[in-house]
Amino acid sequence: MDSLVIEYKDPLFGIIALFVLVFTISFLTYSFGVYKERKARKDYRKLLRRFEIGKLKENDYVHLYKTYNLPFDSILLLASTFLHNGNYTKAISVYLTLLEHITQKVKREELLELLGMTYFKGGFLQRSKDIFLKILKFSPKNIKVLRYLLIIYEKLYEYERLYEVILCLEELGQDVKKDKIFTKSLIILHNSISSYENKTNHLCEIFQKHKSIERLFVQFLIQYNQKFLWDNIEKFNFSKYVDLMWYFDFNDIDFDKVLKNDFLTHLYNAKGYINNLNSSDDFVFNILILLHKQKKEINTNLDFEFMCKTCKHIHPIFAQRCPNCHSILSFDIKYTLAKDLKQRNQSLQ
C-alpha cells in the first residue's frame, strides 16, 4: 500500500497525467471546432449552390448576414447581381427583406438608396420618389438622392417641384446651371395656357443667352412655328440636329430660305430635294449627291447615332438626358451612310 501511495505521489506521474488531460481536452475542442466549421461550410456551399442557379430566397440573405457574419457589403454585392441581370423585382424583394432586420442608421439609409434606385431603374417612378423623399426627411443634404429626385420629377412632368430640387442642389454648391435653363424651357413648353407665339418668344429669349437649348427650341418650331424657323434661319446651326432637318417634310420646307443657308443647301442636295450642286465638302453628302447626279435608284439613306459628351456612350435615339449617366443636353450627333430602310426590310423577308 505504501509503495502505491509513493508511486501516485511521484511528480513525474503527475506531469504526465496533466499533459494527457490537457491534450485530451485540446483534441476534443479542436475536433468539435473542425466539425462545426465543416458543417458551416457545407451549409454555406449549399446556399451558394442555390444562389448560382438563381434559387436563393430573400431570407437566405438575412441568414448569411446573421449566422455566418458575412459582411454587409458582401450581402449587397450578392443582391446586386439581380439588379445587373435586370431582375428588378427580385432585387427589390431582397432589399425590402434586409430592411426588416437591419437597424443601424447608416446601413438602413444605404439600403433605402439602393431600393429607391432599383425602383427607378425598374420604371417604378412613384415608388422611387416616395423612398427618396423618405430618405430626405432624415438626410436632407443627400446630393445623390436629390439628383435622382430631379430626374424623377422631370419624367413625371412635375416641373415646379423639379425646380425646387434644383434650387436645393444649388444651395449645396452643385453645378445645376444647365438643369436650371432646361427646366425653365420645359416649364414654358408645357404651359397649357400660353400661346405658341408667347412660347416662341420666351424660348427665343433663353436661346439667345444659352445655345444649349437650341435643339429643343428648333424641335418646338418644327412642330408649332415653322414660319419663325425659316424667317430666322441665320440664327441656327443646323449641323447640330441633322436628323431633324433630314426628316423634315418636303412640303413644309421653304427652299428660298434653304438656298441662303450653305449647310441646308448641301443637305437637301444630298437628300435629292434640290439639284444645284455637283459636289460637297462633306464626304457623306458628296456620295449621295454623286449618286443623284448619275440618276440611279438611290438605295442609301443616312443613319444617325448620338454620343454623350460626358460618358461617351453611343445611343441610336436622341434624348435630352443621357440614359447612361443622366447628363443633360450632352449628345453630339453623327451620321453615316446606310442601306435604305425599305431595302433592309426586303432583305429580311
Sine and cosine of phi, psi and omega as CSV:
sin_phi,cos_phi,sin_psi,cos_psi,sin_omega,cos_omega
0.00,0.00,-0.71,0.71,-0.01,-1.00
-0.88,0.47,-0.62,0.78,-0.02,-1.00
-0.91,0.41,-0.56,0.83,0.02,-1.00
-0.93,0.36,-0.64,0.77,0.03,-1.00
-0.90,0.44,-0.67,0.75,0.00,-1.00
-0.90,0.44,-0.64,0.76,-0.03,-1.00
-0.91,0.41,-0.62,0.78,-0.01,-1.00
-0.93,0.36,-0.55,0.84,-0.02,-1.00
-0.99,0.12,0.04,1.00,0.01,-1.00
-0.90,0.44,0.84,-0.54,-0.03,-1.00
-0.85,0.53,-0.59,0.81,-0.03,-1.00
-0.90,0.43,-0.62,0.78,0.02,-1.00
-0.91,0.42,-0.62,0.78,0.01,-1.00
-0.90,0.43,-0.66,0.75,0.00,-1.00
-0.90,0.43,-0.68,0.73,0.00,-1.00
-0.90,0.44,-0.69,0.73,-0.01,-1.00
-0.88,0.47,-0.68,0.74,0.01,-1.00
-0.90,0.44,-0.68,0.73,0.01,-1.00
-0.87,0.50,-0.70,0.71,0.02,-1.00
-0.89,0.46,-0.65,0.76,-0.01,-1.00
-0.90,0.43,-0.73,0.68,0.00,-1.00
-0.88,0.47,-0.69,0.72,-0.01,-1.00
-0.88,0.48,-0.68,0.73,-0.01,-1.00
-0.89,0.46,-0.70,0.71,0.01,-1.00
-0.90,0.43,-0.70,0.72,0.00,-1.00
-0.89,0.46,-0.67,0.74,-0.02,-1.00
-0.90,0.44,-0.69,0.72,0.01,-1.00
-0.90,0.43,-0.67,0.75,0.02,-1.00
-0.89,0.46,-0.71,0.70,0.00,-1.00
-0.89,0.45,-0.68,0.73,-0.02,-1.00
-0.90,0.44,-0.64,0.77,0.01,-1.00
-0.93,0.38,-0.63,0.78,0.03,-1.00
-0.90,0.44,-0.69,0.73,0.02,-1.00
-0.89,0.46,-0.66,0.75,0.01,-1.00
-0.88,0.48,-0.71,0.70,0.00,-1.00
-0.90,0.43,-0.66,0.75,-0.02,-1.00
-0.91,0.42,-0.68,0.73,0.01,-1.00
-0.89,0.45,-0.65,0.76,0.01,-1.00
-0.91,0.42,-0.66,0.75,0.01,-1.00
-0.90,0.43,-0.67,0.74,0.02,-1.00
-0.90,0.43,-0.62,0.79,0.01,-1.00
-0.89,0.45,-0.72,0.70,0.02,-1.00
-0.90,0.44,-0.64,0.77,-0.03,-1.00
-0.91,0.41,-0.69,0.72,0.03,-1.00
-0.90,0.44,-0.56,0.83,0.02,-1.00
-0.90,0.44,-0.67,0.74,0.05,-1.00
-0.91,0.42,-0.66,0.75,0.00,-1.00
-0.90,0.43,-0.63,0.77,0.04,-1.00
-0.89,0.46,-0.64,0.77,0.05,-1.00
-0.90,0.43,-0.59,0.80,0.03,-1.00
-0.92,0.39,-0.67,0.74,-0.05,-1.00
-0.89,0.46,-0.54,0.84,-0.01,-1.00
-0.99,-0.15,0.23,0.97,0.13,-0.99
0.98,0.19,0.40,0.92,-0.06,-1.00
-0.92,-0.38,0.19,0.98,0.00,-1.00
-0.93,0.36,0.82,-0.58,-0.05,-1.00
-1.00,0.03,0.26,-0.96,-0.06,-1.00
-0.85,0.52,-0.67,0.74,-0.03,-1.00
-0.93,0.36,-0.34,0.94,0.03,-1.00
-0.90,0.43,-0.53,0.85,0.02,-1.00
-0.92,0.39,-0.65,0.76,0.06,-1.00
-0.90,0.43,-0.65,0.76,0.02,-1.00
-0.88,0.47,-0.69,0.73,0.03,-1.00
-0.89,0.46,-0.65,0.76,-0.05,-1.00
-0.95,0.33,-0.67,0.74,-0.09,-1.00
-1.00,0.09,-0.73,0.68,-0.12,-0.99
-0.98,0.20,-0.67,0.74,-0.10,-1.00
-0.97,-0.26,0.12,0.99,0.03,-1.00
0.80,0.60,0.56,0.83,0.05,-1.00
-0.91,0.42,0.76,-0.65,-0.05,-1.00
-0.80,0.60,0.56,-0.83,-0.03,-1.00
-0.84,0.54,-0.66,0.75,0.01,-1.00
-0.89,0.45,-0.58,0.82,0.03,-1.00
-0.93,0.38,-0.62,0.79,0.05,-1.00
-0.88,0.47,-0.69,0.72,0.01,-1.00
-0.91,0.41,-0.58,0.82,0.03,-1.00
-0.90,0.44,-0.67,0.74,0.05,-1.00
-0.89,0.46,-0.70,0.71,-0.03,-1.00
-0.91,0.40,-0.54,0.84,-0.04,-1.00
-0.93,0.38,-0.29,0.96,0.04,-1.00
-0.85,0.52,-0.64,0.76,0.04,-1.00
-0.89,0.46,-0.63,0.78,-0.02,-1.00
-0.90,0.44,-0.71,0.71,-0.01,-1.00
-0.92,0.38,-0.45,0.89,0.02,-1.00
-1.00,0.06,0.03,1.00,0.01,-1.00
0.99,0.14,0.15,0.99,0.02,-1.00
-1.00,0.00,0.96,0.28,-0.11,-0.99
-0.92,0.39,-0.60,0.80,-0.01,-1.00
-0.88,0.47,-0.68,0.73,0.02,-1.00
-0.91,0.41,-0.69,0.73,0.01,-1.00
-0.88,0.47,-0.67,0.74,0.01,-1.00
-0.89,0.46,-0.68,0.74,0.01,-1.00
-0.88,0.48,-0.65,0.76,0.01,-1.00
-0.90,0.44,-0.73,0.68,-0.02,-1.00
-0.90,0.44,-0.65,0.76,0.02,-1.00
-0.90,0.44,-0.65,0.76,0.01,-1.00
-0.91,0.41,-0.69,0.73,0.02,-1.00
-0.89,0.45,-0.60,0.80,-0.01,-1.00
-0.87,0.49,-0.47,0.88,0.00,-1.00
-0.95,0.31,-0.30,0.95,-0.09,-1.00
-0.89,-0.46,-0.27,0.96,-0.01,-1.00
-1.00,0.02,0.80,-0.60,-0.05,-1.00
-0.94,-0.34,-0.41,0.91,-0.03,-1.00
-0.90,0.44,0.72,-0.70,-0.10,-0.99
-0.86,0.50,-0.72,0.70,-0.05,-1.00
-0.90,0.44,-0.70,0.71,-0.02,-1.00
-0.93,0.38,-0.59,0.81,0.03,-1.00
-0.91,0.41,-0.65,0.76,0.02,-1.00
-0.90,0.44,-0.66,0.75,0.03,-1.00
-0.89,0.45,-0.68,0.74,0.03,-1.00
-0.90,0.44,-0.66,0.76,0.02,-1.00
-0.90,0.44,-0.63,0.77,0.05,-1.00
-0.87,0.49,-0.73,0.68,0.01,-1.00
-0.89,0.46,-0.64,0.77,0.02,-1.00
-0.90,0.44,-0.71,0.71,0.01,-1.00
-0.89,0.46,-0.68,0.74,0.01,-1.00
-0.92,0.39,-0.59,0.81,0.02,-1.00
-0.93,0.37,-0.68,0.74,0.10,-0.99
-0.85,0.53,-0.67,0.74,-0.01,-1.00
-0.88,0.47,-0.76,0.65,-0.02,-1.00
-0.92,0.39,-0.50,0.87,0.02,-1.00
-0.99,0.15,-0.08,1.00,0.03,-1.00
1.00,0.01,0.13,0.99,0.03,-1.00
-1.00,0.00,0.96,0.29,-0.18,-0.98
-0.92,0.40,-0.65,0.76,-0.02,-1.00
-0.90,0.43,-0.69,0.72,0.03,-1.00
-0.90,0.43,-0.64,0.77,0.02,-1.00
-0.88,0.47,-0.68,0.73,0.02,-1.00
-0.87,0.49,-0.70,0.72,-0.01,-1.00
-0.88,0.48,-0.66,0.75,0.01,-1.00
-0.90,0.43,-0.72,0.69,-0.03,-1.00
-0.91,0.41,-0.61,0.79,0.05,-1.00
-0.91,0.42,-0.57,0.82,0.05,-1.00
-0.90,0.43,-0.65,0.76,0.02,-1.00
-0.90,0.44,-0.67,0.74,-0.06,-1.00
-0.91,0.41,-0.34,0.94,0.03,-1.00
-0.90,0.43,-0.59,0.80,0.02,-1.00
-0.93,-0.36,-0.05,1.00,0.06,-1.00
-0.59,-0.81,0.94,0.35,-0.14,-0.99
-0.92,0.40,-0.24,0.97,-0.02,-1.00
-0.97,-0.25,0.35,0.94,0.01,-1.00
-0.97,0.25,0.99,-0.15,-0.10,-0.99
-0.90,0.43,-0.63,0.77,-0.01,-1.00
-0.87,0.50,-0.70,0.72,0.01,-1.00
-0.92,0.40,-0.67,0.74,0.02,-1.00
-0.88,0.47,-0.61,0.80,0.03,-1.00
-0.89,0.45,-0.70,0.72,0.03,-1.00
-0.91,0.42,-0.64,0.77,-0.01,-1.00
-0.90,0.44,-0.58,0.81,0.05,-1.00
-0.85,0.52,-0.73,0.68,-0.02,-1.00
-0.93,0.38,-0.62,0.78,-0.01,-1.00
-0.89,0.45,-0.73,0.69,0.02,-1.00
-0.88,0.48,-0.58,0.81,0.04,-1.00
-0.90,0.43,-0.70,0.72,-0.01,-1.00
-0.93,0.36,-0.49,0.87,0.00,-1.00
-1.00,0.00,0.07,1.00,0.01,-1.00
0.89,0.46,0.46,0.89,0.05,-1.00
-0.99,-0.12,0.96,0.28,-0.20,-0.98
-0.95,0.30,-0.51,0.86,0.02,-1.00
-0.91,0.41,-0.70,0.72,0.05,-1.00
-0.93,0.37,-0.57,0.82,0.06,-1.00
-0.85,0.52,-0.68,0.73,-0.01,-1.00
-0.91,0.42,-0.57,0.82,0.05,-1.00
-0.89,0.45,-0.65,0.76,0.03,-1.00
-0.90,0.44,-0.64,0.76,0.01,-1.00
-0.88,0.48,-0.67,0.75,0.02,-1.00
-0.90,0.43,-0.62,0.79,0.05,-1.00
-0.89,0.46,-0.71,0.70,0.02,-1.00
-0.90,0.43,-0.59,0.81,0.03,-1.00
-0.90,0.43,-0.65,0.76,0.04,-1.00
-0.91,0.42,-0.46,0.89,0.01,-1.00
-1.00,0.06,0.14,0.99,0.09,-1.00
1.00,0.08,0.25,0.97,0.00,-1.00
-1.00,0.09,0.53,-0.85,0.04,-1.00
-0.99,0.13,0.98,-0.22,-0.04,-1.00
-0.84,-0.54,0.44,0.90,-0.05,-1.00
-0.87,0.50,-0.75,0.66,0.00,-1.00
-0.90,0.44,-0.66,0.75,0.01,-1.00
-0.88,0.47,-0.63,0.78,-0.02,-1.00
-0.90,0.43,-0.72,0.69,0.01,-1.00
-0.90,0.43,-0.70,0.71,-0.02,-1.00
-0.89,0.46,-0.67,0.74,-0.02,-1.00
-0.92,0.40,-0.65,0.76,0.06,-1.00
-0.86,0.50,-0.64,0.77,0.02,-1.00
-0.91,0.42,-0.67,0.75,0.01,-1.00
-0.91,0.42,-0.63,0.78,0.03,-1.00
-0.88,0.48,-0.65,0.76,0.04,-1.00
-0.91,0.41,-0.73,0.68,-0.06,-1.00
-0.88,0.47,-0.58,0.81,-0.09,-1.00
-0.98,-0.19,0.28,0.96,0.08,-1.00
-0.98,0.20,0.95,-0.31,-0.09,-1.00
-0.95,0.31,-0.28,0.96,-0.04,-1.00
-1.00,0.01,-0.61,0.79,-0.08,-1.00
-0.92,0.39,0.58,-0.82,0.03,-1.00
-0.98,0.19,0.27,-0.96,0.03,-1.00
-0.88,0.48,-0.57,0.82,0.01,-1.00
-0.92,0.40,-0.69,0.73,0.03,-1.00
-0.91,0.42,-0.66,0.75,0.03,-1.00
-0.88,0.47,-0.67,0.74,0.01,-1.00
-0.87,0.50,-0.71,0.70,-0.03,-1.00
-0.90,0.43,-0.69,0.72,-0.01,-1.00
-0.92,0.40,-0.68,0.73,0.02,-1.00
-0.91,0.41,-0.60,0.80,0.02,-1.00
-0.90,0.44,-0.61,0.79,0.04,-1.00
-0.88,0.47,-0.69,0.72,0.03,-1.00
-0.92,0.39,-0.68,0.73,-0.03,-1.00
-0.87,0.50,-0.63,0.78,0.00,-1.00
-0.89,0.46,-0.48,0.88,0.01,-1.00
-0.99,-0.10,-0.50,0.87,-0.10,-0.99
-0.73,-0.69,0.98,-0.17,-0.05,-1.00
-0.93,0.36,-0.18,0.98,-0.06,-1.00
-0.90,0.44,-0.38,0.92,-0.02,-1.00
-1.00,-0.07,0.23,0.97,-0.11,-0.99
-0.83,0.56,-0.76,0.65,-0.01,-1.00
-0.88,0.48,-0.68,0.74,0.02,-1.00
-0.86,0.52,-0.67,0.75,0.00,-1.00
-0.92,0.39,-0.74,0.68,-0.02,-1.00
-0.90,0.43,-0.63,0.78,0.03,-1.00
-0.87,0.50,-0.66,0.76,0.05,-1.00
-0.90,0.43,-0.69,0.72,-0.03,-1.00
-0.90,0.43,-0.62,0.78,0.02,-1.00
-0.87,0.49,-0.59,0.81,-0.04,-1.00
-0.99,0.12,-0.60,0.80,-0.21,-0.98
-0.81,-0.59,-0.24,0.97,-0.06,-1.00
-0.45,-0.89,0.91,0.40,-0.06,-1.00
-0.91,0.41,-0.52,0.86,0.01,-1.00
-0.86,0.51,-0.68,0.73,0.03,-1.00
-0.89,0.47,-0.64,0.77,0.00,-1.00
-0.87,0.49,-0.76,0.65,-0.04,-1.00
-0.95,0.32,-0.56,0.83,0.00,-1.00
-0.94,0.33,-0.38,0.93,-0.04,-1.00
-0.86,-0.51,0.58,0.81,-0.12,-0.99
-0.85,0.52,-0.48,0.87,-0.05,-1.00
-0.95,0.31,-0.23,0.97,-0.05,-1.00
-0.99,0.12,-0.21,0.98,-0.18,-0.98
-0.92,-0.40,0.54,-0.84,0.07,-1.00
-0.97,-0.25,1.00,-0.03,-0.15,-0.99
-0.94,0.35,-0.25,0.97,0.02,-1.00
-0.93,0.38,-0.29,0.96,-0.01,-1.00
-0.99,0.16,-0.25,0.97,0.01,-1.00
-0.59,-0.81,0.85,0.52,0.00,-1.00
-0.84,0.55,-0.62,0.78,-0.06,-1.00
-0.87,0.49,-0.64,0.77,0.00,-1.00
-0.89,0.45,-0.68,0.73,-0.03,-1.00
-0.97,0.23,-0.51,0.86,0.00,-1.00
-0.91,0.42,-0.62,0.78,-0.03,-1.00
-1.00,-0.09,0.21,0.98,0.04,-1.00
-0.89,0.45,0.73,-0.69,-0.01,-1.00
-0.88,0.47,0.74,-0.67,-0.06,-1.00
-0.81,0.59,-0.68,0.73,-0.07,-1.00
-0.94,0.34,-0.25,0.97,-0.01,-1.00
-0.99,-0.15,0.00,1.00,-0.06,-1.00
-1.00,0.01,0.76,-0.66,0.09,-1.00
-1.00,-0.04,1.00,-0.08,-0.12,-0.99
-0.94,0.35,-0.41,0.91,0.09,-1.00
-0.90,0.45,-0.63,0.78,0.03,-1.00
-0.97,0.24,-0.59,0.81,0.01,-1.00
-0.85,0.53,-0.67,0.74,-0.04,-1.00
-0.91,0.41,-0.24,0.97,0.05,-1.00
-1.00,0.00,-0.07,1.00,-0.01,-1.00
-0.89,-0.46,0.87,-0.48,-0.11,-0.99
-0.88,0.48,-0.72,0.70,-0.06,-1.00
-0.90,0.43,-0.72,0.69,-0.01,-1.00
-0.92,0.40,-0.52,0.85,0.07,-1.00
-0.88,0.47,-0.72,0.70,0.04,-1.00
-0.91,0.41,-0.65,0.76,-0.02,-1.00
-0.88,0.47,-0.74,0.67,-0.07,-1.00
-0.99,0.16,-0.28,0.96,0.23,-0.97
-0.94,0.35,-0.67,0.74,0.03,-1.00
-0.91,0.42,-0.55,0.83,0.01,-1.00
-0.96,0.28,-0.41,0.91,-0.03,-1.00
1.00,-0.06,0.16,0.99,0.01,-1.00
-0.98,0.22,-0.54,0.84,0.07,-1.00
-0.75,-0.66,0.25,-0.97,-0.09,-1.00
-0.58,-0.82,0.95,0.31,0.00,-1.00
-0.80,-0.60,0.18,0.98,0.04,-1.00
-0.81,-0.59,0.54,-0.84,0.07,-1.00
-0.99,-0.13,-0.32,0.95,-0.03,-1.00
-0.31,-0.95,0.10,-1.00,0.03,-1.00
-0.58,-0.82,0.52,-0.86,0.06,-1.00
-0.94,0.33,-0.38,0.93,0.06,-1.00
-0.98,0.20,0.86,-0.51,-0.10,-1.00
-0.83,0.55,-0.72,0.70,-0.05,-1.00
-0.92,0.40,-0.73,0.68,0.03,-1.00
-0.88,0.48,-0.64,0.77,-0.05,-1.00
-0.88,0.48,-0.68,0.73,0.01,-1.00
-0.88,0.48,-0.71,0.71,-0.01,-1.00
-0.91,0.41,-0.64,0.77,0.03,-1.00
-0.89,0.46,-0.69,0.72,0.01,-1.00
-0.89,0.45,-0.63,0.78,0.04,-1.00
-0.89,0.45,-0.66,0.75,0.04,-1.00
-0.91,0.42,-0.60,0.80,-0.01,-1.00
-0.89,0.45,-0.55,0.83,0.01,-1.00
-0.98,0.20,-0.08,1.00,0.05,-1.00
0.83,0.56,0.63,0.78,0.07,-1.00
-0.99,-0.15,0.35,-0.94,0.05,-1.00
-0.91,0.41,0.82,-0.57,-0.07,-1.00
-1.00,0.01,0.92,-0.38,0.04,-1.00
-0.96,-0.27,0.34,0.94,-0.07,-1.00
-0.87,-0.49,0.59,-0.81,0.02,-1.00
-0.69,-0.73,-0.01,-1.00,0.07,-1.00
-0.99,-0.11,0.65,-0.76,0.07,-1.00
-0.91,-0.41,0.77,-0.64,-0.09,-1.00
-0.93,-0.36,0.59,-0.81,0.14,-0.99
-0.61,-0.79,0.39,-0.92,-0.13,-0.99
-0.80,-0.60,0.82,-0.58,-0.02,-1.00
-0.94,-0.34,0.76,-0.65,0.04,-1.00
-0.97,0.26,0.80,-0.61,-0.01,-1.00
-0.94,0.34,-0.34,0.94,-0.04,-1.00
-1.00,0.07,-0.81,0.58,-0.08,-1.00
-0.97,-0.25,-0.11,0.99,0.05,-1.00
0.93,0.36,0.19,0.98,0.08,-1.00
-0.96,0.29,0.57,-0.82,-0.01,-1.00
-0.95,-0.30,0.70,-0.71,-0.05,-1.00
-0.78,-0.62,0.56,-0.83,-0.02,-1.00
-0.99,0.17,-0.28,0.96,-0.06,-1.00
-0.81,-0.59,0.62,-0.78,0.02,-1.00
-0.95,0.30,0.61,-0.79,0.09,-1.00
-0.60,-0.80,0.56,-0.83,0.02,-1.00
-0.91,0.41,-0.54,0.84,0.08,-1.00
-0.89,-0.45,0.66,-0.75,0.05,-1.00
-0.92,0.40,0.82,-0.58,0.01,-1.00
-0.89,0.45,-0.36,0.93,-0.06,-1.00
-1.00,0.05,-0.79,0.61,-0.08,-1.00
-0.93,-0.37,-0.06,1.00,0.04,-1.00
0.91,0.41,0.30,0.95,0.11,-0.99
-0.92,0.39,0.55,-0.83,-0.09,-1.00
-0.98,-0.18,0.66,-0.75,0.05,-1.00
0.76,0.65,0.77,0.64,-0.13,-0.99
-0.89,-0.45,0.18,0.98,-0.08,-1.00
-1.00,0.02,0.71,-0.70,0.22,-0.98
-0.97,-0.26,0.62,-0.78,-0.04,-1.00
-0.99,-0.14,0.62,-0.78,0.08,-1.00
-0.74,-0.67,0.57,-0.82,-0.01,-1.00
-0.70,-0.72,0.57,-0.82,-0.01,-1.00
-0.64,-0.76,0.23,-0.97,0.07,-1.00
-0.97,0.24,0.62,-0.79,0.03,-1.00
-0.50,-0.86,0.36,-0.93,0.04,-1.00
-0.90,0.43,0.65,-0.76,-0.01,-1.00
-0.85,0.53,0.56,-0.83,-0.07,-1.00
-0.84,0.54,-0.62,0.78,0.02,-1.00
-0.90,0.44,-0.64,0.77,0.02,-1.00
-0.92,0.38,-0.61,0.79,0.03,-1.00
-0.88,0.47,-0.70,0.71,-0.03,-1.00
-0.90,0.44,-0.62,0.78,0.00,-1.00
-0.92,0.39,-0.61,0.80,-0.01,-1.00
-0.94,0.35,-0.37,0.93,0.00,-1.00
-1.00,0.07,-0.26,0.97,-0.04,-1.00
-0.98,0.18,0.00,0.00,0.00,0.00
